[in-house]
Amino acid sequence: MTVFPPKENFLEVFGVKKPIIGMIHLKPIPGSPHYKGESLDEVLEFALQDARRLKEGGVDGLVVENAWDLPFAKPEDIGYETVAAVTYLTRYIIEESKLPVGINILANGVIPSLAVAKATGALFVRSNQWVNAYVANEGFVEGASAKALRYRSYIRGDDIKIFADVHVKHGSHAIVADRSLADQTRDNVFFDADVLIATGSRTGDPTNLDEITGIKENTDLPVIIGSGLTPENAKTLLRYCDGAIVGSSLKEDGCWWNPVEQARVERLMEAVSAVRNQ
């Protein structure tokens, strides 16, 4: 049984200072438009290959995400088949990697992610919109916190932690434009997030330093980067945050849909090690 540190120190489960969490971008799974009937074992082999390269390259954790289920469904339209497939795949990823693993079912499928985490032993879920609301390609997406926390309680999953984006990627925040970054940070804290995420505007875009510091100044919770960390900017950005989730920069040609390139992982982790040792 995992024994968790205090809420403000949850990142200690990764066993290092400023943990780097690599992305497992799942190939299309049943129910998505790009799925063409392939065996889930084919999807699994691609995911396990990425997990091996990420682990051997030195990352400290993983996030499993249904990244190829484009276009993403709104939370209430995510099907049982998605939960079943992600559960099946995640269980093997956890068993092989032996790393701390989190779940992110898109778009903002926090309740499905909690179900997967409960079934597989994943330690956390990512919520792209935990409080307030935004407008994205999927339409109007509301914060998940009220229903998700009740569901987490219902499944006796209070040990599953919430990683919450303060400003979600791929969306317009015009409807909450009268709420400052400080306000939105405090909203996430008040609604029981465990770790806050500062991110760029699109997948792979560097996170703005002002975004990181603006969040850090208004919370005692850990704050991690959600996109755009590279060997070139790691020294600057990691000085101001507590870790990072990394996807695109670790893939061949820097494209999220390509396989992980282990040499890229190793280069990033060399830069991260230099920051940790300062």
Sequence and secondary structure as in RCSB ss.txt:
>XXXX:A:sequence
MTVFPPKENFLEVFGVKKPIIGMIHLKPIPGSPHYKGESLDEVLEFALQDARRLKEGGVDGLVVENAWDLPFAKP
EDIGYETVAAVTYLTRYIIEESKLPVGINILANGVIPSLAVAKATGALFVRSNQWVNAYVANEGFVEGASAKALR
YRSYIRGDDIKIFADVHVKHGSHAIVADRSLADQTRDNVFFDADVLIATGSRTGDPTNLDEITGIKENTDLPVII
GSGLTPENAKTLLRYCDGAIVGSSLKEDGCWWNPVEQARVERLMEAVSAVRNQ
>XXXX:A:secstr
      GGGGGGGGSSSS EEEEEE    TTSTT  S  HHHHHHHHHHHHHHHHHHT SEEEEE TTS S   G
GG  HHHHHHHHHHHHHHHHHH S EEEE TTT HHHHHHHHHHHT  EEEES  SSEEEETTEEEE  HHHHHH
HHHHTT TTSEEEEESS SSEE GGGTTS HHHHHHHHHHTT SEEEE  SSTT    HHHHHHHHTT SS EEE
 S   TTTHHHHTTSSS EEE GGGBGGG TTS B HHHHHHHHHHHHHHHT 
